[in-house]
Amino acid sequence: MQLSPMKRTSFLLLLLLAFTGVKAQGAAKDQVAAAIGSGNAAAVASFMVANVDMTLPSASDFYSKAQAEQMLRKFFDEHKPKGLAIEHEGNSRAGDSYYIGKLTTANGDFRVTYFLKKSTGGSQLKQLRIESGKPDH
């Protein structure tokens, strides 16, 4: 099947845009993972939606970015991170990307799950869970 030059150009542009979106989501995934793994609450908060769904061992609710950053900073102060290893990733039915990993800290390991949603300004962190215990494998 031969495509006209106009259709070929449109198709290539569409592929390029799709690839750029995937690359941007991957960059956000890596930046959030690095921020969590290094205990940088401000960097994690920079990706958060206005009201993020956050679960920590001590609390779980929807929090403003400022509240979430403060709570995350306290968690990192109490559990000094040594690194985060992403062990699984995928896409939800809603089209959000999710990532599951193991956060190694000075006080033991935690299971981390976070969801990124695509937005016009890039990817945003809409849900973050840091839970005690081992990931299910």
N, C-alpha and C positions, 0 to 999 in steps of 0.2 A: 504494500500500500504506500503510495507516494503522497506526502503531505505538501501542501503549498508552502512557500517561504513564510507567509504570514502565520499560518498554523504552526509551522515548525518553530518559529520564533516565540510564539505564545506558549507553546508546550515547554520549550527550554526555560523560559522565564518562570513558568509555574513550578517546574522542578527546582530551579534555583531558589525561589521563595520558600518552598517546602523544606529544602535542605537547610536554609538559613534559620528557619524556625526551630528545627530539630537541634541545630548547633547551639542556638541561644538557650534552649531548655537544658541542654547538656552542660553548658557553661554555668548556668545558675545552679544546677545540681552539684557540680564540683565546688562552687564557691560556698554554698550552704554547708556541704559536707566538711570542707576545710575549716569553716568558721566554727562549726560544732566541735570538730575534732581538736581545735586549738583553744576552745573555751572563749571565743570572742562573741559575747552576747550582742554587742552593738552591730557587728557585721551580720549576724543572724537576723536581728531586728530590721535591718535595712531592706530585707527581702519580704518582710511580713505585710499582709493585708492590714487594713485599718483595725479590724477586730479579728484576732487570730484564735483558732481553737487549739488550746495548748494543754497538754497533760504532762505533769511531772509527778514524781513519787509522792510529793506532799500536797498537790492540788490539781484540779482539772476544771476548766471552764473556758469561756470566751473572754479574752483580755485585750485591752488596747495595746498598741505596739509598745508604748512606754511601760505599761504594767508588765507585759510579757518580757520585755528586755530586762527589767529589774528582777523579776523572778528567775529568769534564766541566769543572770549574773550571780545571783545568790546560789543557785544550784551548782554552777561552775566553781564558785568559791569553796563550796562544801565537798565537791567531787572533782578534783583537778583532772581535766581531760588529758589523755595521753595520745588519743587518736580515734578516728571513726573509720571503720571499714564497711563500705556498702556491700551487702551480700545478696540483695535481690532488688529488682526494679521492674516497673511495669506501668500500665495505664489503666485508670479506672473507667467505668462505664461513662462517667461524665466527661471524659477526655483529659482529666488531670493525670499528671505523672506522679508516681509514688516511689519511694525509696525506703528500704529497710536495711538496717545495719547494726553493727555492734560498736558501742562507744566504750572504749577502755579508759578507766579512770583510776586514780590512786586508791579509791575505795571499792573497786570491783567493776564488773561489766554491766552495761545497761543496753536494752533494746531500744533503738531509735527508729521511728517511722515518721516520714514527713511527706506532705503532698504539695506539689507546685501546680499552680494554675496559670495558664497562658493569659496575658493581658497585653494591652497595646504598648505598654512600657517595658515589656519583657515578662519574665516569669515571677510570680509572687508566691510566697509561702503562706498557705491558707490553714494548714494543720501541722502541728508538731507534737509528737509523743515521745517522751523519754521515760521508759518503764524499767523497773527492776526485773531481773531474771534473764534467762537465756532465750535467744531467738528460737522459734520452733523450726526444727529441721528434721 
